Amino acid sequence: MSAIPIFLPPVLAQAGNQTAKPKTNTTVAAAPAVCNNPPIWMYASGGLLLLLVALGAYSKISYAKAAKQLKFETFKNRELQKKLK
């Protein structure tokens, strides 16, 4: 089987015969467009950042609690070993 060639017109390489017209009315300046609602990705990335910070704080607290409990259990085990001897 031979491959079927796909021909696309070269749109980007073509240069048109368009001439730039100078602006006739230079006294009126166009105001920049103001976006009233920011893109959704800004809210999503901000929410993910807050989630990451909250998850980090929760894991730090959980790790400290588990380390404290392990330390207490090893101390209790050591004391019971001393009593057993």
Buried (B, 14 or more C-beta within 10 A) or exposed (E): EEEEEEEEEEEEEEEEEEEEEEEEEEEEEEEEEEEEEEEEEEEEEEEEEEEEEEEEEEEEEEEEEEEEEEEEEEEEEEEEEEEEE
